Amino acid sequence: MVYGREKDRDEIVHLLLSVERTHNELPVISIIGMGGVGKTTLAQLVYNDADVANHFDRRVWVHVSEEFNVVKLTRAIIESATGDPCYLRELAPLQAKLYKLLMGKKFLLVLDDVWVENYIAWDSLKIPAGVQGSKILVTTRNEIVASKATRSAHAYKLNILSDDHCWSLFRRHAFRDETLASSNLELIGKEIVKKCEGLPLAAKALGSLLFGETEEKKWNDILYSEIWKLPNDPIIPALRLSYSHLPGNLKRCFSYCSIFPKGYEFDRENLILLWMAERLLEPEQGKELEDIGDEYFNHLLQAAFFQQSRFNKSTYVMHDLMNDLARFIAGETYLWLKDGSNAGNISRKARYCSYYRGQYEGLKKFNIFDKVGDLRTFLPLKQQYFQYEHEHLYLPKQVIHDLFTKLRCLRVLCLSYYYITELPDSISNLIHLRLLDLSYTPIRRLPESICSLHNLQTLLLDGCRELKWLPNNTGCLINLRHLKRNECQCFSGLVVPGICRLTNLRTLSSISLYLDRTSLGFISGIVRVSELEHLSLLRGNICISIDATVVESLHEAERLKHMQNSVMKDKQHLRGLELLWNCLEQSFTNLLIKLLEPHTNLQELTIKGYLGNSFPQWTGTFSHLSKLTLERCHRLTGNLPCFPNLVRLEIKDCGQLTSLGEVIPSDAHLLDVGQRDKKMAQPSSSSSRAFDEQHGLQELVICNCPKLTELPGFLDALTNLILYGCNRLITLPMLPLLGELDLAGPCNDANNLLTSVASINSLYSLRISRFSRLQHLPKGLLQGLVPLQDSEISDCDMLNALSDDLGFQHLSSLSRLEVKQCPELLSFPRNGLPSGLQFLRLSNCDKLEYLHQLGLLTNLRRLSIIHCNEIRFLPDDLYNLVSLHDLKIESCSNFMCFPKTGLPYKLERLEVKYCKAVSFLSTWLLCNQPSLKYLIIVGCDHLKSIPICGSKTSLKVIQIKYCQELKSLSDDFHNLAFLEHLEIEGCPCLRSLPQLEALPTTSTLRSVWISKCENLKCLPNYMHNLPSIQELRIWDCQKVVSFPEEGLPNNLRSLSIRFCGKLASLPNHLPELTCLQELEIWGCPKLASFPQDGLPSNLTMLSIKDCENIGLLVNLGLHRLTCLRNLTIAGFTDPSTSFESLQLPTTLSSLCLERCYKLISLRSWLPNLTFLEKLVIIRCPNVASLSKVELLNQLSYLEIQVCPLLERQCLKGNRKAWSKVAHIPYIKIDQEVI
């Protein structure tokens, strides 16, 4: 609940919905206010407002904070917008992707906590303008950010809260929902609130501090504290006061959180493990340290020192002011590591070090180890919005050596995500180490010396897929509490020799058990089943993979027979158990399953590959089990025991299963268990009903159980049901609360099974698939399913009609319908589909010819027809689809044309792809579409022309690809004032492009991409009159000879020319393009030279490949390009090409040399390239050495391919040469990372 911001919210919402751009600039609205006043909270209110959500096509939120790194921020925006990782590293491709992502969208971008004051830095962000109405909302403490940097269209100054609203907030946190203890407390509280000076964060912190306190003295202590009187205090007094009243142990824990930068989202469990490792948790009799840490965390959370993340409810953040407080308290003990820039400000008092990981870490960053010998925490952090899942990061091997030899006081060492395959034996120097994190590294083995780290409490190995066995003496790690490895697939659990000695283990994520060590004699220390008996303190989840393919002797069986007690039954804190069996003989199966019986407190159980005939005959009543998964239990026939509190049941690939037995209890059984479990509870009149609702099964998944004949008749609480491949199942029971149903064949009596669906009148989602012999859906199937919103019918090979008697007309709530892979389907209901339908997708319905009554779907927003080969045209009433925004016709080989009555008036996107029969588009078709923004035509081989006309058009994107016979585009471009992107590819008959001079001078055209137009001879004239164009690509246009005499647009930022075999010259005015930052020229053998005046002076990226006749490289004047950072030179075979006299700019950070056969040495370049970070040398056979490369301390990436002389110099066997490159974190030689 937010107090006192209703008016502010309404005003910001009004600005977002009303303020429009001027001079083609994207409007920026800034919320300005002091720290803690509630800027982010207000922005969040606005972001989630219903009117705002409906107004914008896309909303994006990014936390910026103090560092304004354009590359990182652009990537963050992309990842926040898509929800997917982005692996691009360079700014240009990032901006191109962002442009493509936001192009044609009305978007809202929220940039939270912006500090940049420099307009040039802000302008380099290059946010696309988007559709009219797009906005940027900025929160900042600094008015300069709004007035000078972002040049906000409107700056909204957020005032402090009134005393009344501040009191409401304070009261909510001090008393929660309880009444005031006394009127005096209210009076004192209101006086405290006045000292909060209208800051919500202060009121929240002090209210939380006083929660549960009923003594007036403690309230007065806060009110009259001397802290309020401290002069020139950089910390808000209320926050300092809140901190001062924390217990000492919590103060230390909070201060430790200074290792997290502003805006960083941290995990509760991981932070508690860090606290444990630093011995910040005060032991208490009878309590686990982990539970104590959880109490500490909850205290700090309730006291507003921590906040739950707004976007990921499983993570937490600190408010910026709380972060400032933590850093202030930590003082010199906290160290934030940068790339060498803080080397002179290192205090020997530093104890806790953190930094953001980079992909290639340079050695210079870590030259501080000699100054911080008493460091206790070394914690690289994952950058916000930066994904590592599919790639490794690289750290110089020298850094790892220094960590183990110079930082001998370390308690916490994190090396996760780095490319580390092994650790040196010197890790034994870290005798104080308590937490070692090697997660997501490709480490293959751990050294035996690690077993001497007797203080080690936590070993994190999540994602270490290459690691199969721990060292033989792992049992010496007697203080180990947490051993985590989350990979337990394909029977790859971790082998932990000597595990019986690890009696302090609380967490053991996965482990492999073998029954006999005789046939695995080459491996010492194999884990026996009996060794698990000693791990009585286990908690959380454990995955046990049992590999018994090696069992050959009877001795092991006899030994198992004499074991009487379960090795798992005493583990009362274990939450989840997963058992993976690998082809075990049944005699061993029966013996082992008894020995692995868990405690009855178990909540989740998964069994895979079990070959017993019946479910394990365990003696306990698992009344706490809420989730059960059985998979690949091929001999299991039934007789499942009762689990009264089961919420989710998943059964897959159990081919012999005939019934579920009593696994799902009847109501009577359920009530009986409930009364037994609650015998101490006070009875009430509604206890039976409440108990049923709480304990009933809610999710049921059954896949590939062909012998299952029926489901239990008491599934009253079921909300989600998935049934695949249950051949003998012929009916469904009554399911009064079922919301989602996914039915898939094969089924022996599909008609009867589907008929039973008609009575489930609570469904809102229905999917029917893979009923290959079904010709008709049962009559009246849909008639009673009035709440149905989403329906899908697929892979029904013989289904020939969707008839009127199904009851489609009764589905007033249906908004989405998809029909796919029904090749015999001939028709849709003649009376039409429900008028409320919003999304209709038809695919692979080869015999479908016509859509009846399509024009009645006045709410339809998206229509897709794909691979429906008999559809030749769309109905004449198509124009009646007044809500249609998106129309897609793809791979309909006989589709010929659109109706003469025209397209829907509000259509925004039209896609026609791979429709071979389309030979023309009528002139009138596109002339009267004022809402059309996207026109995409691909693979229409016989289409000869595309008319684009009309006095009113909103077209933003024109994309035309692979139209083999296309000869012309309309020259009538003068009305395309909003065009942003023009792309033409694979049109070999196209000889000329539209004359872009017809575009208005106010055009928004930003990018022009032309490729694979084999007969195109010239580019449009007068392009130089279009200042909006920033990107120009000309690829695979073999007959283009030259550029327009008038030149190119002056604001061009990126020019890419590839494989234009006849291109003889570049524009003479190329050096005058001062905005040009990227120039790429590949495969232009006729290109004789560059313009006489050289290259544009502001280039940051230059790539020249396979331009054999380009003349001497020295004439390019590369050394004059003082902004150049990335240079690629490839394919220079001309004997006259001299590399010896070539001068390179000292600003280079990346240099790639490929197929430069005359290149002999780099000695004249490398010593001067002091900023070089990446060096790639490919197929340069005459380069023999990297002379003086040891001077390049900044080099973090070295790749050498097919350079035999150089490869021998850089291999580890050559100690002298290796010493020159050993400091480089990433070295790749012939596809191998070394």
Order of alpha helices (4+ residues) and beta strands (2+ residues): alpha-beta-alpha-alpha-beta-alpha-alpha-beta-alpha-beta-beta-alpha-alpha-alpha-alpha-alpha-alpha-beta-alpha-alpha-beta-beta-alpha-beta-beta-beta-alpha-beta-beta-beta-beta-beta-beta-beta-alpha-beta-alpha-beta-beta-beta-alpha-alpha-beta-beta-beta-alpha-beta-beta-beta-beta-beta-beta-beta-beta-beta-beta-beta-beta-beta-beta-beta-beta-beta-beta-beta-beta-beta-alpha-alpha-beta-beta
